[in-house]
Amino acid sequence: MIEPLQDLINSLLSYAGERLAGVSEGMQLGPVIGDARGMALAEFLLGGGRNGVLEILERDDGFLSVTDMARYFLPIQQWRTTHVWACDQARGRILDLGAGAGTHSLHLQDRGLRVTALDTSPFSIEVCRARGVQETFLGTTSELRERSPEPFDTVMLLGSGVGFLWSREAGKAFLEELSNQLRPSGRVIAEEYSDVRTLDFAVGSMKPVQERLIRSNSKCGQEIGFAKYRYRHLSIATDWFDWIHPEISYALEVFESAGFEVIDAIEEDCLYALVAEKR
Ligand SMILES: C[S@@+](CC[C@H](N)C(=O)[O-])C[C@H]1O[C@@H](n2cnc3c(N)ncnc32)[C@H](O)[C@@H]1O
């Protein structure tokens, strides 16, 4: 077994052990807060992709979505068009923000581009390293800037990356922070799906579930497509976090408000991808 995978196994076992050891007899049971999604990615990698690990994403309206982790390790031939198109728009020095399994970073690295895979999930960063991503950073973008201020030409926000703009205010602040890390005319490439557009493609009882979320957003004065989420894996859960799956018009407005111009975009079913250039 290659060394990075052995390290990953060791850290996975000790992580799970330490987290779960806190639950002793007589204590109230419930999920232990931790890096659930990163752990699922790591377990999938360690099982060589044969072990059927699932991603469980819980939305605060009670909706659970379940995805085979294999989806995050697919070769480019099986990617959605929006992901392929987004990677084709990348140039220069690249920051893959929220890199997850590192699949896009590896693809860009193989094309000879210099990529930093950044994630706040420790296991995701271990997975990126074990798969061969050469430059990784565990932490936030502002922590990276403190450590190494060399600017980027491209920031990638793939796999529902517009979700980082979960409110107009938070989105503007997030993009202004990214702008500080970009060279003049640097670009942000983002990919997302729209909860509203899912209504056109939803089958069976999925449609009323999505309609209920959208009605609830309107009633509560929230942006359409906003919800709180958390990932689950075994008895580990992440903290709840704010996220949004908005229509492309919302993304365009937030990018504009933060000093970016959206210079290109494509749409496919309920998915879209866009390139925004720093003005
Ligand atoms: C929806 S996943 C997308 C993963 C990957 N880009 C893909 O396309 O499969 C979002 C990723 O962002 C990471 N993340 C969430 N908040 C973050 C933050 N503030 N800074 C960096 N990464 C973050 C999560 O750990 C997760 O790996």
The ligand as an SDF file (V2000), in Angstrom:
LIG
                    3D

 27 29  0  0  0  0  0  0  0  0999 V2000
  -20.2870   20.8170   -2.4420 C   0  0  0  0  0  0  0  0  0  0  0  0
  -18.6360   20.4170   -2.0540 S   0  0  0  0  0  0  0  0  0  0  0  0
  -17.8580   20.5910   -3.6560 C   0  0  0  0  0  0  0  0  0  0  0  0
  -16.6040   19.7710   -3.7880 C   0  0  0  0  0  0  0  0  0  0  0  0
  -15.9270   19.7920   -5.1540 C   0  0  0  0  0  0  0  0  0  0  0  0
  -15.6030   21.1230   -5.5930 N   0  0  0  0  0  0  0  0  0  0  0  0
  -16.7380   19.0580   -6.2000 C   0  0  0  0  0  0  0  0  0  0  0  0
  -17.0780   19.6570   -7.2170 O   0  0  0  0  0  0  0  0  0  0  0  0
  -17.0100   17.8730   -6.0030 O   0  0  0  0  0  0  0  0  0  0  0  0
  -18.1090   21.8990   -1.2130 C   0  0  0  0  0  0  0  0  0  0  0  0
  -16.7240   21.7840   -0.6150 C   0  0  0  0  0  0  0  0  0  0  0  0
  -16.3840   23.0570   -0.0150 O   0  0  0  0  0  0  0  0  0  0  0  0
  -15.7670   22.8430    1.2360 C   0  0  0  0  0  0  0  0  0  0  0  0
  -15.9590   24.0810    2.0290 N   0  0  0  0  0  0  0  0  0  0  0  0
  -17.0670   24.4840    2.6820 C   0  0  0  0  0  0  0  0  0  0  0  0
  -16.8610   25.6950    3.2400 N   0  0  0  0  0  0  0  0  0  0  0  0
  -15.6020   26.0640    2.9080 C   0  0  0  0  0  0  0  0  0  0  0  0
  -14.8230   27.2170    3.1650 C   0  0  0  0  0  0  0  0  0  0  0  0
  -15.2830   28.2420    3.8770 N   0  0  0  0  0  0  0  0  0  0  0  0
  -13.5710   27.2690    2.6670 N   0  0  0  0  0  0  0  0  0  0  0  0
  -13.0810   26.2440    1.9460 C   0  0  0  0  0  0  0  0  0  0  0  0
  -13.7780   25.1260    1.6640 N   0  0  0  0  0  0  0  0  0  0  0  0
  -15.0230   25.0340    2.1440 C   0  0  0  0  0  0  0  0  0  0  0  0
  -16.4370   21.6050    1.7740 C   0  0  0  0  0  0  0  0  0  0  0  0
  -15.6430   20.9460    2.7440 O   0  0  0  0  0  0  0  0  0  0  0  0
  -16.5990   20.7590    0.4970 C   0  0  0  0  0  0  0  0  0  0  0  0
  -15.4790   19.9490    0.2490 O   0  0  0  0  0  0  0  0  0  0  0  0
  1  2  1  0
  2  3  1  0
  2 10  1  0
  3  4  1  0
  4  5  1  0
  5  6  1  0
  5  7  1  0
  7  8  2  0
  7  9  1  0
 10 11  1  0
 11 12  1  0
 11 26  1  0
 12 13  1  0
 13 14  1  0
 13 24  1  0
 14 15  1  0
 14 23  1  0
 15 16  2  0
 16 17  1  0
 17 18  1  0
 17 23  2  0
 18 19  1  0
 18 20  2  0
 20 21  1  0
 21 22  2  0
 22 23  1  0
 24 25  1  0
 24 26  1  0
 26 27  1  0
M  CHG  2   2   1   9  -1
M  END
$$$$
